[in-house]
C-alpha cells in the first residue's frame, strides 16, 4: 500500500482496487495460469474500506468462466474488503438512454497502456471522474463521505486510443430507492462503453447507511431515466 493509494478519508481509493487486481492478473498471465486477452468487463463490489496500514494487502484469485475474480483485503484477515471481477468475454454494445449531466474528459498519455489504448484501471478512473463531476453538479452541497460507492459494473466498448483526445461522458440515474440509487454513465454515447454504479447514503458518525434526504431525492429524480 502507498500513500498515493489513499483518498481524502484515508481509505484506499476505489480505483486502486482495480489496479491491485490488474497487477495480480498480470502475474497470472506471466506464470501461464491465465490467458492474455483484452479486458471487456470490470465489476467491483465494495464491502469495507481499506485504511492506511503497514499490513500488506493480500489478493486471492480464482477463475469463473471468462472472469478472473480477485478478493482483496489485509493479509492475515480471512475477509474480503472488495471483490474485483475482470472479464474477457465478448463486448456487449451499449446504447445511451437519457440526457444527464455531460462532461468532456481529456485522455492523458498516462492513461494509455502498451497496446495504445486506455487501460482498464484508467478507464475505471475516468468512470469515477465523470460520476463525481455529474453529482457535484447535481448536489453541490454534498459533504465528503456522505455518499459511498457500493458497486460498479463497467462494460468496455471500442478501445479508447490516444488520438481520441477528449472523451464525451453523460450520466443518468436509473433508480432511486430509500437509501441508495443506481446510475449509468455512457462514454461516447455508449461507443466506448458504460458504467453502472450503486451508491448509498452514509452516516459517517454511525458508520451505517442512512435514508436519502428530500433535496438529494429531488436532484436525483431530475435526471431519472425510466425503464
Secondary structure, DSSP 8 states (H G I E B T S, - for coil): --GGGB-TTSBB-HHHHHHHHHHHHHHHHHTTSS------EEEEEE-S--B--SS-EEEEEEEETTEEEEEEEETT----SEEEEEE-S--------S---EEEEE--GGGB-TTSBB-HHHHHHHHHHHHHHHHHHH-TT--TTSEEEEEEEEEE-S--BGGG-EEEEEEEEEEE-SSEEEEEEEEGGGTSEEEEEEEEEEETTTTEE----HHHHHHHHTTB---
